[in-house]
């Protein structure tokens, strides 16, 4: 996926509130940073494989600063 951060130690998936046909991918890095990307699921259904993330997902953006 575009901008996937290094050092990911946790991943969370949730349905986005808007639009409902989106998936939020949130990752936690070993440095304590949370980053998030939104992926469109429909319409049309995304194809399987690596191109899915590049075509249907926004770039990961930091949503919290590193702790410390």
N, CA, C and O atoms as a GROMACS GRO file, in nm:
protein
  272
    1UNK      N    1   0.085  -0.118   0.000
    1UNK     CA    2   0.000   0.000   0.000
    1UNK      C    3   0.089   0.124   0.000
    1UNK      O    4   0.199   0.121   0.055
    2UNK      N    5   0.043   0.232  -0.060
    2UNK     CA    6   0.125   0.352  -0.068
    2UNK      C    7   0.162   0.408   0.068
    2UNK      O    8   0.075   0.430   0.153
    3UNK      N    9   0.290   0.432   0.090
    3UNK     CA   10   0.336   0.494   0.214
    3UNK      C   11   0.333   0.406   0.337
    3UNK      O   12   0.339   0.458   0.449
    4UNK      N   13   0.322   0.273   0.320
    4UNK     CA   14   0.317   0.184   0.435
    4UNK      C   15   0.443   0.206   0.519
    4UNK      O   16   0.554   0.190   0.468
    5UNK      N   17   0.427   0.244   0.647
    5UNK     CA   18   0.543   0.280   0.729
    5UNK      C   19   0.629   0.160   0.768
    5UNK      O   20   0.581   0.046   0.774
    6UNK      N   21   0.755   0.187   0.796
    6UNK     CA   22   0.847   0.084   0.844
    6UNK      C   23   0.822   0.056   0.991
    6UNK      O   24   0.772   0.143   1.062
    7UNK      N   25   0.855  -0.062   1.038
    7UNK     CA   26   0.847  -0.096   1.179
    7UNK      C   27   0.707  -0.119   1.231
    7UNK      O   28   0.681  -0.095   1.349
    8UNK      N   29   0.615  -0.164   1.147
    8UNK     CA   30   0.477  -0.188   1.191
    8UNK      C   31   0.473  -0.308   1.284
    8UNK      O   32   0.526  -0.414   1.254
    9UNK      N   33   0.406  -0.287   1.401
    9UNK     CA   34   0.392  -0.396   1.499
    9UNK      C   35   0.246  -0.431   1.524
    9UNK      O   36   0.218  -0.528   1.595
   10UNK      N   37   0.152  -0.354   1.468
   10UNK     CA   38   0.011  -0.383   1.485
   10UNK      C   39  -0.070  -0.324   1.372
   10UNK      O   40  -0.037  -0.218   1.318
   11UNK      N   41  -0.179  -0.395   1.336
   11UNK     CA   42  -0.266  -0.351   1.226
   11UNK      C   43  -0.411  -0.364   1.271
   11UNK      O   44  -0.449  -0.463   1.334
   12UNK      N   45  -0.493  -0.264   1.238
   12UNK     CA   46  -0.635  -0.267   1.268
   12UNK      C   47  -0.712  -0.234   1.141
   12UNK      O   48  -0.673  -0.145   1.066
   13UNK      N   49  -0.821  -0.307   1.118
   13UNK     CA   50  -0.908  -0.281   1.004
   13UNK      C   51  -1.047  -0.248   1.056
   13UNK      O   52  -1.097  -0.314   1.147
   14UNK      N   53  -1.110  -0.145   0.998
   14UNK     CA   54  -1.244  -0.106   1.039
   14UNK      C   55  -1.317  -0.047   0.921
   14UNK      O   56  -1.256   0.014   0.833
   15UNK      N   57  -1.449  -0.064   0.919
   15UNK     CA   58  -1.530  -0.002   0.814
   15UNK      C   59  -1.536   0.147   0.839
   15UNK      O   60  -1.563   0.191   0.951
   16UNK      N   61  -1.513   0.226   0.736
   16UNK     CA   62  -1.517   0.372   0.748
   16UNK      C   63  -1.661   0.418   0.762
   16UNK      O   64  -1.752   0.358   0.704
   17UNK      N   65  -1.682   0.526   0.837
   17UNK     CA   66  -1.816   0.581   0.854
   17UNK      C   67  -1.863   0.647   0.724
   17UNK      O   68  -1.982   0.642   0.691
   18UNK      N   69  -1.770   0.708   0.650
   18UNK     CA   70  -1.805   0.773   0.525
   18UNK      C   71  -1.694   0.753   0.425
   18UNK      O   72  -1.580   0.783   0.459
   19UNK      N   73  -1.716   0.706   0.308
   19UNK     CA   74  -1.836   0.632   0.269
   19UNK      C   75  -1.834   0.491   0.327
   19UNK      O   76  -1.729   0.438   0.362
   20UNK      N   77  -1.951   0.432   0.336
   20UNK     CA   78  -1.962   0.300   0.398
   20UNK      C   79  -1.893   0.191   0.316
   20UNK      O   80  -1.870   0.081   0.367
   21UNK      N   81  -1.860   0.220   0.194
   21UNK     CA   82  -1.793   0.121   0.110
   21UNK      C   83  -1.641   0.135   0.118
   21UNK      O   84  -1.570   0.099   0.025
   22UNK      N   85  -1.592   0.187   0.232
   22UNK     CA   86  -1.449   0.206   0.252
   22UNK      C   87  -1.400   0.131   0.374
   22UNK      O   88  -1.476   0.102   0.467
   23UNK      N   89  -1.272   0.099   0.372
   23UNK     CA   90  -1.206   0.028   0.481
   23UNK      C   91  -1.093   0.117   0.533
   23UNK      O   92  -1.012   0.166   0.454
   24UNK      N   93  -1.087   0.136   0.665
   24UNK     CA   94  -0.977   0.210   0.726
   24UNK      C   95  -0.872   0.110   0.774
   24UNK      O   96  -0.903   0.016   0.847
   25UNK      N   97  -0.749   0.132   0.731
   25UNK     CA   98  -0.636   0.049   0.773
   25UNK      C   99  -0.550   0.136   0.863
   25UNK      O  100  -0.493   0.236   0.817
   26UNK      N  101  -0.538   0.100   0.991
   26UNK     CA  102  -0.459   0.175   1.088
   26UNK      C  103  -0.344   0.086   1.133
   26UNK      O  104  -0.364  -0.030   1.166
   27UNK      N  105  -0.223   0.144   1.134
   27UNK     CA  106  -0.106   0.067   1.176
   27UNK      C  107  -0.033   0.140   1.288
   27UNK      O  108  -0.031   0.263   1.294
   28UNK      N  109   0.026   0.063   1.378
   28UNK     CA  110   0.108   0.114   1.488
   28UNK      C  111   0.251   0.072   1.462
   28UNK      O  112   0.277  -0.045   1.435
   29UNK      N  113   0.344   0.168   1.471
   29UNK     CA  114   0.485   0.135   1.450
   29UNK      C  115   0.555   0.115   1.584
   29UNK      O  116   0.503   0.152   1.689
   30UNK      N  117   0.673   0.055   1.579
   30UNK     CA  118   0.751   0.033   1.700
   30UNK      C  119   0.791   0.165   1.766
   30UNK      O  120   0.826   0.166   1.884
   31UNK      N  121   0.788   0.275   1.693
   31UNK     CA  122   0.817   0.407   1.748
   31UNK      C  123   0.696   0.473   1.813
   31UNK      O  124   0.707   0.585   1.863
   32UNK      N  125   0.580   0.406   1.812
   32UNK     CA  126   0.460   0.459   1.875
   32UNK      C  127   0.376   0.549   1.787
   32UNK      O  128   0.288   0.619   1.837
   33UNK      N  129   0.402   0.550   1.657
   33UNK     CA  130   0.325   0.633   1.564
   33UNK      C  131   0.209   0.556   1.506
   33UNK      O  132   0.223   0.440   1.466
   34UNK      N  133   0.092   0.620   1.500
   34UNK     CA  134  -0.024   0.562   1.432
   34UNK      C  135  -0.036   0.628   1.296
   34UNK      O  136  -0.029   0.750   1.284
   35UNK      N  137  -0.054   0.545   1.193
   35UNK     CA  138  -0.078   0.594   1.057
   35UNK      C  139  -0.202   0.526   1.004
   35UNK      O  140  -0.237   0.416   1.046
   36UNK      N  141  -0.270   0.594   0.911
   36UNK     CA  142  -0.397   0.540   0.862
   36UNK      C  143  -0.410   0.567   0.712
   36UNK      O  144  -0.363   0.668   0.661
   37UNK      N  145  -0.477   0.473   0.644
   37UNK     CA  146  -0.512   0.487   0.503
   37UNK      C  147  -0.655   0.441   0.485
   37UNK      O  148  -0.703   0.354   0.558
   38UNK      N  149  -0.724   0.500   0.387
   38UNK     CA  150  -0.861   0.460   0.354
   38UNK      C  151  -0.859   0.392   0.219
   38UNK      O  152  -0.800   0.444   0.123
   39UNK      N  153  -0.924   0.274   0.211
   39UNK     CA  154  -0.932   0.199   0.086
   39UNK      C  155  -1.077   0.188   0.042
   39UNK      O  156  -1.166   0.159   0.122
   40UNK      N  157  -1.101   0.212  -0.085
   40UNK     CA  158  -1.235   0.201  -0.143
   40UNK      C  159  -1.260   0.056  -0.180
   40UNK      O  160  -1.178  -0.007  -0.245
   41UNK      N  161  -1.375   0.003  -0.138
   41UNK     CA  162  -1.406  -0.137  -0.164
   41UNK      C  163  -1.501  -0.155  -0.282
   41UNK      O  164  -1.485  -0.250  -0.360
   42UNK      N  165  -1.599  -0.066  -0.298
   42UNK     CA  166  -1.697  -0.078  -0.406
   42UNK      C  167  -1.737   0.060  -0.452
   42UNK      O  168  -1.711   0.156  -0.380
   43UNK      N  169  -1.798   0.076  -0.565
   43UNK     CA  170  -1.793  -0.007  -0.683
   43UNK      C  171  -1.673   0.030  -0.768
   43UNK      O  172  -1.622   0.140  -0.746
   44UNK      N  173  -1.625  -0.044  -0.858
   44UNK     CA  174  -1.641  -0.189  -0.869
   44UNK      C  175  -1.553  -0.259  -0.767
   44UNK      O  176  -1.466  -0.195  -0.708
   45UNK      N  177  -1.573  -0.385  -0.746
   45UNK     CA  178  -1.486  -0.455  -0.650
   45UNK      C  179  -1.340  -0.448  -0.696
   45UNK      O  180  -1.312  -0.468  -0.814
   46UNK      N  181  -1.249  -0.420  -0.605
   46UNK     CA  182  -1.108  -0.416  -0.641
   46UNK      C  183  -1.057  -0.554  -0.681
   46UNK      O  184  -1.105  -0.655  -0.630
   47UNK      N  185  -0.960  -0.558  -0.772
   47UNK     CA  186  -0.903  -0.688  -0.810
   47UNK      C  187  -0.811  -0.740  -0.699
   47UNK      O  188  -0.760  -0.660  -0.620
   48UNK      N  189  -0.790  -0.871  -0.692
   48UNK     CA  190  -0.695  -0.924  -0.593
   48UNK      C  191  -0.552  -0.891  -0.635
   48UNK      O  192  -0.527  -0.860  -0.751
   49UNK      N  193  -0.460  -0.899  -0.541
   49UNK     CA  194  -0.318  -0.881  -0.572
   49UNK      C  195  -0.263  -0.747  -0.528
   49UNK      O  196  -0.337  -0.664  -0.476
   50UNK      N  197  -0.133  -0.724  -0.548
   50UNK     CA  198  -0.064  -0.605  -0.501
   50UNK      C  199  -0.119  -0.475  -0.559
   50UNK      O  200  -0.114  -0.371  -0.493
   51UNK      N  201  -0.171  -0.478  -0.684
   51UNK     CA  202  -0.220  -0.354  -0.745
   51UNK      C  203  -0.341  -0.299  -0.670
   51UNK      O  204  -0.373  -0.181  -0.683
   52UNK      N  205  -0.408  -0.383  -0.591
   52UNK     CA  206  -0.526  -0.338  -0.517
   52UNK      C  207  -0.492  -0.218  -0.428
   52UNK      O  208  -0.562  -0.117  -0.434
   53UNK      N  209  -0.388  -0.229  -0.347
   53UNK     CA  210  -0.353  -0.121  -0.256
   53UNK      C  211  -0.312   0.006  -0.328
   53UNK      O  212  -0.350   0.116  -0.287
   54UNK      N  213  -0.235  -0.007  -0.434
   54UNK     CA  214  -0.188   0.109  -0.507
   54UNK      C  215  -0.300   0.180  -0.580
   54UNK      O  216  -0.296   0.303  -0.594
   55UNK      N  217  -0.400   0.107  -0.626
   55UNK     CA  218  -0.508   0.164  -0.705
   55UNK      C  219  -0.624   0.215  -0.621
   55UNK      O  220  -0.682   0.319  -0.653
   56UNK      N  221  -0.659   0.145  -0.515
   56UNK     CA  222  -0.782   0.173  -0.441
   56UNK      C  223  -0.761   0.234  -0.303
   56UNK      O  224  -0.858   0.263  -0.233
   57UNK      N  225  -0.635   0.255  -0.261
   57UNK     CA  226  -0.608   0.306  -0.127
   57UNK      C  227  -0.538   0.441  -0.131
   57UNK      O  228  -0.453   0.467  -0.216
   58UNK      N  229  -0.576   0.528  -0.036
   58UNK     CA  230  -0.504   0.653  -0.017
   58UNK      C  231  -0.367   0.622   0.043
   58UNK      O  232  -0.344   0.512   0.092
   59UNK      N  233  -0.279   0.717   0.038
   59UNK     CA  234  -0.147   0.706   0.100
   59UNK      C  235  -0.164   0.707   0.252
   59UNK      O  236  -0.252   0.776   0.304
   60UNK      N  237  -0.081   0.631   0.324
   60UNK     CA  238  -0.083   0.634   0.469
   60UNK      C  239  -0.043   0.773   0.518
   60UNK      O  240   0.051   0.832   0.466
   61UNK      N  241  -0.116   0.824   0.618
   61UNK     CA  242  -0.080   0.951   0.680
   61UNK      C  243  -0.072   0.928   0.830
   61UNK      O  244  -0.146   0.847   0.886
   62UNK      N  245   0.018   1.002   0.896
   62UNK     CA  246   0.034   0.993   1.040
   62UNK      C  247  -0.084   1.059   1.107
   62UNK      O  248  -0.122   1.171   1.072
   63UNK      N  249  -0.145   0.989   1.204
   63UNK     CA  250  -0.260   1.047   1.276
   63UNK      C  251  -0.228   1.079   1.421
   63UNK      O  252  -0.309   1.143   1.488
   64UNK      N  253  -0.112   1.037   1.470
   64UNK     CA  254  -0.066   1.077   1.605
   64UNK      C  255   0.084   1.097   1.598
   64UNK      O  256   0.153   1.027   1.524
   65UNK      N  257   0.137   1.191   1.675
   65UNK     CA  258   0.283   1.208   1.676
   65UNK      C  259   0.349   1.096   1.757
   65UNK      O  260   0.285   1.032   1.840
   66UNK      N  261   0.480   1.074   1.732
   66UNK     CA  262   0.551   0.974   1.812
   66UNK      C  263   0.551   1.013   1.961
   66UNK      O  264   0.557   1.131   1.994
   67UNK      N  265   0.544   0.913   2.048
   67UNK     CA  266   0.548   0.943   2.192
   67UNK      C  267   0.691   0.973   2.234
   67UNK      O  268   0.787   0.928   2.172
   68UNK      N  269   0.702   1.051   2.339
   68UNK     CA  270   0.835   1.075   2.391
   68UNK      C  271   0.871   1.214   2.382
   68UNK      O  272   0.981   1.252   2.422
   0.00000   0.00000   0.00000
